[in-house]
Amino acid sequence: MVKEMTDKLTKQKRSENMSKIHGKDTSLEIKVRKYLYHHGFRYRKNVSDLPGRPDILISKYRTVIFVNGCFWHHHHGCKLATIPKSNTKYWKDKIDKNAKRDIRNIQLLEQMEYHVIIVWECEIKECFDLRMENLINEIKEYELFSEQDISG
């Protein structure tokens, strides 16, 4: 069930706000990258030669991380994943396309034997420390899993 939100801004103000949203180097991405760097992880950012242009690539662990906004990537069941009440069809279509593209990119990355991790906006805002601890565990567990596959 998709919740709809009431748009309390004028069309002009909403347009101005939306024009300021950028696709990379968001405050959430920067926060995750700083945490990883502080914990010894080295990475590339916004890797354009991989499907979906992952926000973070940790080559050593063959892991890509997407830091997704709950609204833009429709985090199912999340209170931040609402559909505006104005121009509803446009937003539903746009968000559906985003979600389908995300699934396709994840499948392509997995076929290329990358470990794909998604960190959601709400996780960063509501329980950052716990999510980052779990992120590091996910990265390291994949390394152990991969080593077991290689060693047979």
N, C-alpha and C positions, 0 to 999 in steps of 0.2 A: 504494500500500500504506500503510495507516494503522498506525502503531506504537502499541502500548498501553504505558502506564506503570503501574508498581505504585504503589498509593496507600499511603504509609507513615504516614498520619495517621488518627486516629479520625474517625468520621463527624462528631462534634461539632466537632473542631478544623478539619476541612475546611470545614464549614458556616461557622464563624467567619471563616476566611480568605476564603472566597468572598464573604461579606457586606461585606467591606472593599474589594472591587474596584468601582471606579466607572467610568462610561462616558465621562467627559470630564475634562479637565485632569489627565491622567495625567502621571507624571514624564517619560515619553517624548515626549508632545505638547509639554510645556513646554520640553523641551530643543530640539526642532525649531523651535518658535516663537521662542525666544531667539536661535537661530542665524540664522534668517531676518531677524529684526528688526535684529540686529547688522550684517547685510549689506544693510540698506537697504530691505527689503521691509516693506510695511505690509499688514495683513490684518485680517479679521474671524475670530472663532473660533466654533465650534459653531453654524453657520448653520442655524437651524431651518426657514427657508422654502425650503430646497433639499432634494431627495431624498437620503436617507441622512445628513442633518445633518452635512456635512463638518466635520472638525476645524479646517481652515484654508481660508479663501477669500481669494485675492489677486485682487481685482476688476480691478486695472489689467491683469493678464495673463489674465483670465478663466480662472483656474486654481483647482481645488479639490484639497486634499491630505487624504488619510486616513492617519492614523498607526495602523496595525493591529497588534494583538497576534497573534502567530503561532498561539497556541492557539485563541483565540476566533474567528478568521477563517480558520482552517485553511490556513496557508501551506504549500502542497504541497511535499513533499520536505525540509521544515525539521525539525530535531531538536526544536524547541520545539512542534511541532504534533502532540502525542501525544493519545491518547484514554485516559482513566483506565480501569483494569481493573474498578473497581466501577461498577455502573450504566451499563454500556457502551452499551446501546441508547439510553438517555436522552441521553448525551453525543453519540453519533453523530448522532442526530436533530437535536439543538440546533445542532450545528456545521454540519450540512448546511443547515439553515434559514438560518443566518447567511450561509453562502457564497452561497446562492441569492438572498437579499435583497441582498447586496453586488453581485452581478452585475446584478440588476434596477436598483439605484440608479445604478450606473455607466452603464448603457445610457440611463437617463433623463437623466442629466447630460450625456452626450455628445450626445443629441438636442437638448438646450438649448444646445449648442455650448460646453460647458465642457471644458477640458482636465483630465483626472482623473489624479492621481498617487497611488500608494500607496507609503508608506514602511513597511517591515516592522520589527517589534521586533528581530529578529535582526540586521538591517542596522545599526540604531542601536547595538546592543550590541557588535557585532563589528568594524565599520569605519565609525564615525560620521563622521569627517572626509571620507573618500572619498564616502560616501553623500550628505552634505550638498553637496559640490562638484557631484556629479552631479545632485542635486535642483535646484540653482540653474541648471545648464546646461539641464535639462529645461524649466524655467519659461521661460528666455530663448529657447530654441529654438522653443517654441510661439509666442512673441510674433513671432519672425521669420517663422515659417510662416504665421501669421494675416495678417501685413502683406503677404506675397506673394500670398495668396488675394485680399485686398482690391484690391491694385494690378493684379491680373490677370496 
